[in-house]
Amino acid sequence: MNSPSNKKRILSIAIALMFLNACTKEVTPQTLAGSDKDTHGCIGSAGYLWCAKENVCVRPWELAKDKGFENTEGDVKKYCGRASKLKD
């Protein structure tokens, strides 16, 4: 009864059951960093927003510095247009 072939068979069945059990676990999808692109392809979690005037994704603080205005929501919206969205 406890021959080597029976032990191998039991071990093989145990391993197969472990793999099958792992396949039945529900996997919850995780949000990958940088996967939060808006309709223009701007990645909000990296600080980017769409600027219609520049026609590219920009970081508001960099844009404000480059163009010489204050980095406020109002000034960025005034420069880029109403389509720009800043996170609260």
Distance bins in CASP14 RR format, pairs under 12 A and 6 or more apart:
PFRMAT RR
TARGET T0000
AUTHOR 0000-0000-0000
RMODE 2
METHOD distances of the structure
MODEL  1
1 7 0 0 0 0 0 1 0 0 0 0 0
1 9 0 0 0 0 0 1 0 0 0 0 0
1 10 0 0 0 0 0 1 0 0 0 0 0
2 8 0 0 0 0 0 1 0 0 0 0 0
2 9 0 0 0 0 0 1 0 0 0 0 0
2 10 0 0 0 0 1 0 0 0 0 0 0
3 9 0 0 0 0 1 0 0 0 0 0 0
3 10 0 0 0 0 0 1 0 0 0 0 0
4 10 0 0 0 0 0 1 0 0 0 0 0
4 11 0 0 0 0 0 1 0 0 0 0 0
5 11 0 0 0 0 0 1 0 0 0 0 0
5 12 0 0 0 0 0 1 0 0 0 0 0
6 12 0 0 0 0 0 1 0 0 0 0 0
6 13 0 0 0 0 0 1 0 0 0 0 0
7 13 0 0 0 0 0 1 0 0 0 0 0
7 14 0 0 0 0 0 1 0 0 0 0 0
8 14 0 0 0 0 0 1 0 0 0 0 0
8 15 0 0 0 0 0 1 0 0 0 0 0
9 15 0 0 0 0 0 1 0 0 0 0 0
9 16 0 0 0 0 0 1 0 0 0 0 0
10 16 0 0 0 0 0 1 0 0 0 0 0
10 17 0 0 0 0 0 1 0 0 0 0 0
11 17 0 0 0 0 0 1 0 0 0 0 0
11 18 0 0 0 0 0 1 0 0 0 0 0
12 18 0 0 0 0 0 1 0 0 0 0 0
12 19 0 0 0 0 0 1 0 0 0 0 0
13 19 0 0 0 0 0 1 0 0 0 0 0
13 20 0 0 0 0 0 1 0 0 0 0 0
14 20 0 0 0 0 0 1 0 0 0 0 0
14 21 0 0 0 0 0 1 0 0 0 0 0
15 21 0 0 0 0 0 1 0 0 0 0 0
15 22 0 0 0 0 0 1 0 0 0 0 0
16 22 0 0 0 0 0 1 0 0 0 0 0
16 23 0 0 0 0 0 1 0 0 0 0 0
17 23 0 0 0 0 0 1 0 0 0 0 0
17 24 0 0 0 0 0 1 0 0 0 0 0
18 24 0 0 0 0 0 1 0 0 0 0 0
18 25 0 0 0 0 0 1 0 0 0 0 0
19 25 0 0 0 0 0 1 0 0 0 0 0
29 35 0 0 0 0 0 1 0 0 0 0 0
31 37 0 0 0 0 0 1 0 0 0 0 0
31 45 0 0 0 0 1 0 0 0 0 0 0
32 43 0 0 0 0 0 1 0 0 0 0 0
32 45 0 0 0 0 0 1 0 0 0 0 0
33 43 0 0 0 0 1 0 0 0 0 0 0
33 44 0 0 0 0 0 1 0 0 0 0 0
33 45 1 0 0 1 0 0 0 0 0 0 0
33 46 0 0 0 0 1 0 0 0 0 0 0
34 41 0 0 0 0 0 1 0 0 0 0 0
34 42 0 0 0 0 0 1 0 0 0 0 0
34 43 1 0 1 0 0 0 0 0 0 0 0
34 44 1 0 0 1 0 0 0 0 0 0 0
34 45 1 0 1 0 0 0 0 0 0 0 0
34 46 1 0 0 1 0 0 0 0 0 0 0
34 47 0 0 0 0 0 1 0 0 0 0 0
34 48 0 0 0 0 1 0 0 0 0 0 0
35 41 0 0 0 0 0 1 0 0 0 0 0
35 43 0 0 0 0 1 0 0 0 0 0 0
35 44 0 0 0 0 0 1 0 0 0 0 0
35 45 0 0 0 0 1 0 0 0 0 0 0
35 46 0 0 0 0 0 1 0 0 0 0 0
36 42 0 0 0 0 1 0 0 0 0 0 0
36 43 1 0 0 1 0 0 0 0 0 0 0
36 44 1 0 1 0 0 0 0 0 0 0 0
36 45 1 0 1 0 0 0 0 0 0 0 0
36 46 0 0 0 0 1 0 0 0 0 0 0
36 47 0 0 0 0 0 1 0 0 0 0 0
36 48 0 0 0 0 1 0 0 0 0 0 0
36 49 0 0 0 0 0 1 0 0 0 0 0
36 87 0 0 0 0 0 1 0 0 0 0 0
37 43 1 0 1 0 0 0 0 0 0 0 0
37 44 1 0 0 1 0 0 0 0 0 0 0
37 45 0 0 0 0 1 0 0 0 0 0 0
37 46 0 0 0 0 1 0 0 0 0 0 0
37 47 0 0 0 0 0 1 0 0 0 0 0
37 48 0 0 0 0 1 0 0 0 0 0 0
37 49 0 0 0 0 0 1 0 0 0 0 0
37 50 0 0 0 0 0 1 0 0 0 0 0
37 57 0 0 0 0 1 0 0 0 0 0 0
38 44 1 0 0 1 0 0 0 0 0 0 0
38 45 0 0 0 0 0 1 0 0 0 0 0
38 46 0 0 0 0 0 1 0 0 0 0 0
38 47 0 0 0 0 0 1 0 0 0 0 0
38 48 0 0 0 0 1 0 0 0 0 0 0
38 49 1 0 0 1 0 0 0 0 0 0 0
38 50 1 0 0 1 0 0 0 0 0 0 0
38 57 0 0 0 0 1 0 0 0 0 0 0
38 83 0 0 0 0 1 0 0 0 0 0 0
38 84 0 0 0 0 0 1 0 0 0 0 0
38 85 1 0 0 1 0 0 0 0 0 0 0
38 87 0 0 0 0 0 1 0 0 0 0 0
39 49 0 0 0 0 0 1 0 0 0 0 0
39 50 1 0 0 1 0 0 0 0 0 0 0
39 57 0 0 0 0 0 1 0 0 0 0 0
39 83 0 0 0 0 1 0 0 0 0 0 0
39 85 0 0 0 0 0 1 0 0 0 0 0
40 48 0 0 0 0 1 0 0 0 0 0 0
40 49 0 0 0 0 1 0 0 0 0 0 0
40 50 1 0 1 0 0 0 0 0 0 0 0
40 51 0 0 0 0 1 0 0 0 0 0 0
40 52 0 0 0 0 1 0 0 0 0 0 0
40 54 0 0 0 0 0 1 0 0 0 0 0
40 55 0 0 0 0 1 0 0 0 0 0 0
40 56 0 0 0 0 1 0 0 0 0 0 0
40 57 1 0 0 1 0 0 0 0 0 0 0
40 58 0 0 0 0 0 1 0 0 0 0 0
40 80 0 0 0 0 0 1 0 0 0 0 0
40 83 0 0 0 0 1 0 0 0 0 0 0
40 84 0 0 0 0 0 1 0 0 0 0 0
40 85 0 0 0 0 0 1 0 0 0 0 0
41 48 0 0 0 0 1 0 0 0 0 0 0
41 49 0 0 0 0 0 1 0 0 0 0 0
41 50 1 0 0 1 0 0 0 0 0 0 0
41 56 0 0 0 0 0 1 0 0 0 0 0
41 57 1 0 0 1 0 0 0 0 0 0 0
42 48 1 0 1 0 0 0 0 0 0 0 0
42 49 1 0 1 0 0 0 0 0 0 0 0
42 50 1 0 1 0 0 0 0 0 0 0 0
42 51 0 0 0 0 1 0 0 0 0 0 0
42 52 0 0 0 0 0 1 0 0 0 0 0
42 54 0 0 0 0 0 1 0 0 0 0 0
42 55 0 0 0 0 0 1 0 0 0 0 0
42 56 0 0 0 0 1 0 0 0 0 0 0
42 57 1 1 0 0 0 0 0 0 0 0 0
42 58 0 0 0 0 1 0 0 0 0 0 0
42 59 0 0 0 0 1 0 0 0 0 0 0
42 60 0 0 0 0 0 1 0 0 0 0 0
42 80 0 0 0 0 0 1 0 0 0 0 0
42 83 0 0 0 0 0 1 0 0 0 0 0
42 84 0 0 0 0 1 0 0 0 0 0 0
42 85 0 0 0 0 1 0 0 0 0 0 0
42 86 0 0 0 0 0 1 0 0 0 0 0
42 87 0 0 0 0 0 1 0 0 0 0 0
43 49 0 0 0 0 1 0 0 0 0 0 0
43 50 0 0 0 0 0 1 0 0 0 0 0
43 57 1 0 0 1 0 0 0 0 0 0 0
43 58 0 0 0 0 0 1 0 0 0 0 0
43 59 0 0 0 0 0 1 0 0 0 0 0
43 87 0 0 0 0 0 1 0 0 0 0 0
44 50 0 0 0 0 1 0 0 0 0 0 0
44 57 0 0 0 0 1 0 0 0 0 0 0
44 58 0 0 0 0 0 1 0 0 0 0 0
44 59 0 0 0 0 1 0 0 0 0 0 0
44 60 0 0 0 0 0 1 0 0 0 0 0
44 84 0 0 0 0 0 1 0 0 0 0 0
44 85 0 0 0 0 1 0 0 0 0 0 0
44 86 0 0 0 0 1 0 0 0 0 0 0
44 87 1 0 0 1 0 0 0 0 0 0 0
45 59 0 0 0 0 0 1 0 0 0 0 0
45 87 0 0 0 0 1 0 0 0 0 0 0
46 57 0 0 0 0 1 0 0 0 0 0 0
46 58 0 0 0 0 0 1 0 0 0 0 0
46 59 1 0 0 1 0 0 0 0 0 0 0
46 62 0 0 0 0 0 1 0 0 0 0 0
46 87 0 0 0 0 0 1 0 0 0 0 0
47 57 0 0 0 0 1 0 0 0 0 0 0
47 58 0 0 0 0 1 0 0 0 0 0 0
47 59 1 0 1 0 0 0 0 0 0 0 0
47 60 1 0 0 1 0 0 0 0 0 0 0
47 61 0 0 0 0 1 0 0 0 0 0 0
47 62 0 0 0 0 1 0 0 0 0 0 0
47 63 0 0 0 0 0 1 0 0 0 0 0
47 76 0 0 0 0 0 1 0 0 0 0 0
47 84 0 0 0 0 0 1 0 0 0 0 0
47 85 0 0 0 0 0 1 0 0 0 0 0
47 86 0 0 0 0 1 0 0 0 0 0 0
47 87 1 0 0 1 0 0 0 0 0 0 0
48 54 0 0 0 0 0 1 0 0 0 0 0
48 56 0 0 0 0 1 0 0 0 0 0 0
48 57 1 0 1 0 0 0 0 0 0 0 0
48 58 1 0 0 1 0 0 0 0 0 0 0
48 59 1 0 1 0 0 0 0 0 0 0 0
48 60 0 0 0 0 1 0 0 0 0 0 0
48 61 0 0 0 0 0 1 0 0 0 0 0
48 62 0 0 0 0 1 0 0 0 0 0 0
48 63 0 0 0 0 0 1 0 0 0 0 0
48 80 0 0 0 0 0 1 0 0 0 0 0
48 84 0 0 0 0 0 1 0 0 0 0 0
48 85 0 0 0 0 0 1 0 0 0 0 0
48 86 0 0 0 0 0 1 0 0 0 0 0
48 87 0 0 0 0 0 1 0 0 0 0 0
49 56 0 0 0 0 0 1 0 0 0 0 0
49 57 1 0 0 1 0 0 0 0 0 0 0
49 58 1 0 0 1 0 0 0 0 0 0 0
49 59 1 0 0 1 0 0 0 0 0 0 0
49 60 1 0 0 1 0 0 0 0 0 0 0
49 61 0 0 0 0 0 1 0 0 0 0 0
49 62 0 0 0 0 0 1 0 0 0 0 0
49 63 0 0 0 0 1 0 0 0 0 0 0
49 73 0 0 0 0 0 1 0 0 0 0 0
49 76 1 0 0 1 0 0 0 0 0 0 0
49 77 0 0 0 0 1 0 0 0 0 0 0
49 79 0 0 0 0 0 1 0 0 0 0 0
49 80 1 0 0 1 0 0 0 0 0 0 0
49 81 0 0 0 0 0 1 0 0 0 0 0
49 83 0 0 0 0 1 0 0 0 0 0 0
49 84 1 0 1 0 0 0 0 0 0 0 0
49 85 1 0 1 0 0 0 0 0 0 0 0
49 86 1 0 0 1 0 0 0 0 0 0 0
49 87 0 0 0 0 1 0 0 0 0 0 0
50 56 1 0 0 1 0 0 0 0 0 0 0
50 57 1 0 1 0 0 0 0 0 0 0 0
50 58 1 0 0 1 0 0 0 0 0 0 0
50 59 0 0 0 0 0 1 0 0 0 0 0
50 60 0 0 0 0 0 1 0 0 0 0 0
50 63 0 0 0 0 0 1 0 0 0 0 0
50 76 0 0 0 0 0 1 0 0 0 0 0
50 77 0 0 0 0 0 1 0 0 0 0 0
50 80 1 0 0 1 0 0 0 0 0 0 0
50 81 0 0 0 0 1 0 0 0 0 0 0
50 82 0 0 0 0 0 1 0 0 0 0 0
50 83 1 0 1 0 0 0 0 0 0 0 0
50 84 1 0 0 1 0 0 0 0 0 0 0
50 85 1 0 0 1 0 0 0 0 0 0 0
50 86 0 0 0 0 0 1 0 0 0 0 0
51 57 1 0 0 1 0 0 0 0 0 0 0
51 58 1 0 1 0 0 0 0 0 0 0 0
51 59 0 0 0 0 1 0 0 0 0 0 0
51 60 0 0 0 0 1 0 0 0 0 0 0
51 62 0 0 0 0 0 1 0 0 0 0 0
51 63 1 0 0 1 0 0 0 0 0 0 0
51 64 0 0 0 0 0 1 0 0 0 0 0
51 66 0 0 0 0 0 1 0 0 0 0 0
51 67 0 0 0 0 1 0 0 0 0 0 0
51 76 1 0 0 1 0 0 0 0 0 0 0
51 77 0 0 0 0 1 0 0 0 0 0 0
51 78 0 0 0 0 0 1 0 0 0 0 0
51 79 1 0 0 1 0 0 0 0 0 0 0
51 80 1 1 0 0 0 0 0 0 0 0 0
51 81 1 0 0 1 0 0 0 0 0 0 0
51 82 0 0 0 0 0 1 0 0 0 0 0
51 83 0 0 0 0 1 0 0 0 0 0 0
51 84 1 0 1 0 0 0 0 0 0 0 0
51 85 0 0 0 0 0 1 0 0 0 0 0
51 86 0 0 0 0 0 1 0 0 0 0 0
52 58 0 0 0 0 0 1 0 0 0 0 0
52 76 0 0 0 0 0 1 0 0 0 0 0
52 77 0 0 0 0 0 1 0 0 0 0 0
52 78 0 0 0 0 0 1 0 0 0 0 0
52 79 0 0 0 0 1 0 0 0 0 0 0
52 80 1 0 1 0 0 0 0 0 0 0 0
52 81 1 0 1 0 0 0 0 0 0 0 0
52 82 0 0 0 0 1 0 0 0 0 0 0
52 83 1 0 1 0 0 0 0 0 0 0 0
52 84 1 0 0 1 0 0 0 0 0 0 0
52 85 0 0 0 0 0 1 0 0 0 0 0
53 63 0 0 0 0 1 0 0 0 0 0 0
53 67 0 0 0 0 1 0 0 0 0 0 0
53 69 0 0 0 0 0 1 0 0 0 0 0
53 76 0 0 0 0 0 1 0 0 0 0 0
53 77 0 0 0 0 0 1 0 0 0 0 0
53 78 0 0 0 0 1 0 0 0 0 0 0
53 79 1 0 0 1 0 0 0 0 0 0 0
53 80 1 0 1 0 0 0 0 0 0 0 0
53 81 1 0 0 1 0 0 0 0 0 0 0
53 82 0 0 0 0 0 1 0 0 0 0 0
53 83 0 0 0 0 1 0 0 0 0 0 0
53 84 0 0 0 0 1 0 0 0 0 0 0
54 60 0 0 0 0 0 1 0 0 0 0 0
54 62 0 0 0 0 0 1 0 0 0 0 0
54 63 1 0 0 1 0 0 0 0 0 0 0
54 66 0 0 0 0 1 0 0 0 0 0 0
54 67 0 0 0 0 1 0 0 0 0 0 0
54 76 0 0 0 0 0 1 0 0 0 0 0
54 79 0 0 0 0 1 0 0 0 0 0 0
54 80 1 0 0 1 0 0 0 0 0 0 0
54 81 0 0 0 0 0 1 0 0 0 0 0
54 83 0 0 0 0 0 1 0 0 0 0 0
54 84 0 0 0 0 0 1 0 0 0 0 0
55 80 0 0 0 0 1 0 0 0 0 0 0
55 81 0 0 0 0 0 1 0 0 0 0 0
55 83 0 0 0 0 0 1 0 0 0 0 0
56 62 0 0 0 0 0 1 0 0 0 0 0
56 63 0 0 0 0 1 0 0 0 0 0 0
56 80 0 0 0 0 0 1 0 0 0 0 0
56 84 0 0 0 0 0 1 0 0 0 0 0
57 63 0 0 0 0 0 1 0 0 0 0 0
57 80 0 0 0 0 0 1 0 0 0 0 0
57 83 0 0 0 0 0 1 0 0 0 0 0
57 84 0 0 0 0 0 1 0 0 0 0 0
57 85 0 0 0 0 0 1 0 0 0 0 0
58 64 0 0 0 0 1 0 0 0 0 0 0
58 65 0 0 0 0 0 1 0 0 0 0 0
58 66 0 0 0 0 1 0 0 0 0 0 0
58 67 0 0 0 0 1 0 0 0 0 0 0
58 71 0 0 0 0 0 1 0 0 0 0 0
58 76 0 0 0 0 1 0 0 0 0 0 0
58 79 0 0 0 0 1 0 0 0 0 0 0
58 80 1 0 0 1 0 0 0 0 0 0 0
58 81 0 0 0 0 0 1 0 0 0 0 0
58 84 0 0 0 0 1 0 0 0 0 0 0
58 86 0 0 0 0 0 1 0 0 0 0 0
59 65 0 0 0 0 1 0 0 0 0 0 0
59 66 0 0 0 0 1 0 0 0 0 0 0
59 71 0 0 0 0 1 0 0 0 0 0 0
59 76 0 0 0 0 0 1 0 0 0 0 0
59 80 0 0 0 0 0 1 0 0 0 0 0
59 84 0 0 0 0 0 1 0 0 0 0 0
59 86 0 0 0 0 0 1 0 0 0 0 0
59 87 0 0 0 0 0 1 0 0 0 0 0
60 66 0 0 0 0 0 1 0 0 0 0 0
60 67 0 0 0 0 0 1 0 0 0 0 0
60 69 0 0 0 0 0 1 0 0 0 0 0
60 70 0 0 0 0 0 1 0 0 0 0 0
60 71 1 0 1 0 0 0 0 0 0 0 0
60 72 0 0 0 0 1 0 0 0 0 0 0
60 73 0 0 0 0 1 0 0 0 0 0 0
60 74 0 0 0 0 1 0 0 0 0 0 0
60 75 0 0 0 0 1 0 0 0 0 0 0
60 76 1 0 1 0 0 0 0 0 0 0 0
60 77 0 0 0 0 1 0 0 0 0 0 0
60 78 0 0 0 0 0 1 0 0 0 0 0
60 79 0 0 0 0 1 0 0 0 0 0 0
60 80 0 0 0 0 1 0 0 0 0 0 0
60 84 1 0 0 1 0 0 0 0 0 0 0
60 85 0 0 0 0 0 1 0 0 0 0 0
60 86 1 0 0 1 0 0 0 0 0 0 0
60 87 0 0 0 0 0 1 0 0 0 0 0
61 67 0 0 0 0 0 1 0 0 0 0 0
61 68 0 0 0 0 0 1 0 0 0 0 0
61 69 0 0 0 0 0 1 0 0 0 0 0
61 70 0 0 0 0 0 1 0 0 0 0 0
61 71 1 0 1 0 0 0 0 0 0 0 0
61 72 0 0 0 0 0 1 0 0 0 0 0
61 73 0 0 0 0 0 1 0 0 0 0 0
61 75 0 0 0 0 0 1 0 0 0 0 0
61 76 0 0 0 0 1 0 0 0 0 0 0
61 86 0 0 0 0 0 1 0 0 0 0 0
62 68 0 0 0 0 0 1 0 0 0 0 0
62 71 0 0 0 0 1 0 0 0 0 0 0
62 76 0 0 0 0 0 1 0 0 0 0 0
63 69 0 0 0 0 1 0 0 0 0 0 0
63 70 0 0 0 0 0 1 0 0 0 0 0
63 71 0 0 0 0 1 0 0 0 0 0 0
63 72 0 0 0 0 0 1 0 0 0 0 0
63 75 0 0 0 0 1 0 0 0 0 0 0
63 76 1 0 0 1 0 0 0 0 0 0 0
63 77 0 0 0 0 0 1 0 0 0 0 0
63 78 0 0 0 0 0 1 0 0 0 0 0
63 79 1 0 0 1 0 0 0 0 0 0 0
63 80 1 0 0 1 0 0 0 0 0 0 0
63 81 0 0 0 0 0 1 0 0 0 0 0
63 84 0 0 0 0 1 0 0 0 0 0 0
63 86 0 0 0 0 0 1 0 0 0 0 0
64 70 1 0 0 1 0 0 0 0 0 0 0
64 71 1 1 0 0 0 0 0 0 0 0 0
64 72 0 0 0 0 1 0 0 0 0 0 0
64 73 0 0 0 0 0 1 0 0 0 0 0
64 74 0 0 0 0 0 1 0 0 0 0 0
64 75 1 0 0 1 0 0 0 0 0 0 0
64 76 1 0 0 1 0 0 0 0 0 0 0
64 77 0 0 0 0 0 1 0 0 0 0 0
64 78 0 0 0 0 0 1 0 0 0 0 0
64 79 0 0 0 0 1 0 0 0 0 0 0
64 80 0 0 0 0 0 1 0 0 0 0 0
64 86 0 0 0 0 0 1 0 0 0 0 0
65 71 1 0 0 1 0 0 0 0 0 0 0
65 75 0 0 0 0 0 1 0 0 0 0 0
65 76 0 0 0 0 0 1 0 0 0 0 0
66 79 0 0 0 0 0 1 0 0 0 0 0
67 75 0 0 0 0 1 0 0 0 0 0 0
67 76 0 0 0 0 1 0 0 0 0 0 0
67 78 0 0 0 0 0 1 0 0 0 0 0
67 79 1 0 0 1 0 0 0 0 0 0 0
67 80 0 0 0 0 1 0 0 0 0 0 0
68 75 0 0 0 0 1 0 0 0 0 0 0
68 76 0 0 0 0 0 1 0 0 0 0 0
68 79 0 0 0 0 1 0 0 0 0 0 0
69 75 1 0 1 0 0 0 0 0 0 0 0
69 76 0 0 0 0 1 0 0 0 0 0 0
69 77 0 0 0 0 0 1 0 0 0 0 0
69 78 0 0 0 0 1 0 0 0 0 0 0
69 79 1 0 0 1 0 0 0 0 0 0 0
69 80 0 0 0 0 0 1 0 0 0 0 0
70 76 0 0 0 0 1 0 0 0 0 0 0
70 78 0 0 0 0 0 1 0 0 0 0 0
70 79 0 0 0 0 0 1 0 0 0 0 0
71 77 0 0 0 0 0 1 0 0 0 0 0
71 79 0 0 0 0 0 1 0 0 0 0 0
71 86 0 0 0 0 0 1 0 0 0 0 0
72 78 0 0 0 0 1 0 0 0 0 0 0
72 79 0 0 0 0 0 1 0 0 0 0 0
72 86 0 0 0 0 1 0 0 0 0 0 0
73 79 0 0 0 0 0 1 0 0 0 0 0
73 80 0 0 0 0 0 1 0 0 0 0 0
73 81 0 0 0 0 0 1 0 0 0 0 0
73 82 0 0 0 0 0 1 0 0 0 0 0
73 84 0 0 0 0 1 0 0 0 0 0 0
73 85 0 0 0 0 1 0 0 0 0 0 0
73 86 1 0 1 0 0 0 0 0 0 0 0
73 87 0 0 0 0 1 0 0 0 0 0 0
73 88 0 0 0 0 1 0 0 0 0 0 0
74 80 0 0 0 0 1 0 0 0 0 0 0
74 81 0 0 0 0 1 0 0 0 0 0 0
74 82 0 0 0 0 0 1 0 0 0 0 0
74 84 0 0 0 0 1 0 0 0 0 0 0
74 86 0 0 0 0 1 0 0 0 0 0 0
75 81 0 0 0 0 0 1 0 0 0 0 0
75 84 0 0 0 0 0 1 0 0 0 0 0
75 86 0 0 0 0 0 1 0 0 0 0 0
76 82 0 0 0 0 0 1 0 0 0 0 0
76 83 0 0 0 0 0 1 0 0 0 0 0
76 84 1 0 1 0 0 0 0 0 0 0 0
76 85 0 0 0 0 1 0 0 0 0 0 0
76 86 1 0 0 1 0 0 0 0 0 0 0
76 87 0 0 0 0 0 1 0 0 0 0 0
77 83 0 0 0 0 1 0 0 0 0 0 0
77 84 1 0 1 0 0 0 0 0 0 0 0
77 85 0 0 0 0 1 0 0 0 0 0 0
77 86 1 0 0 1 0 0 0 0 0 0 0
78 84 0 0 0 0 1 0 0 0 0 0 0
80 86 0 0 0 0 1 0 0 0 0 0 0
END
